[in-house]
């Protein structure tokens, strides 16, 4: 579960926590991105049509939800943003048989279920992830294999 991963480049768009719907999901934001021509062109141009990712960047009092893709690029096209995740020690769990629908589930339940598994495995997790120096949870989905990597950043590496 614990391992070190290299830096990753997330390309997509951030959405403030106020965009969460009544079901505590970002379904509308996700759909907005799926319907976005710039995002779809970026996926096609970089051979990423079968990849998707979502990320939560926590702060002390709020969080930002990102929807997009992990891409090995230097620049994001106009209309999308790039976020560089550091090389880090992480807790990772892979799930099989997942689809893009996973990203539409209530965020509080997906986060709490994942962090509970990490805590149950004996790994320390900040009660408020915004207190961490690496306040990131990343979900990286391969639509071809239906594998979902759930990644909680624990500590940046040198």
Order of alpha helices (4+ residues) and beta strands (2+ residues): beta-beta-alpha-alpha-beta-beta-beta-beta-alpha-beta-beta
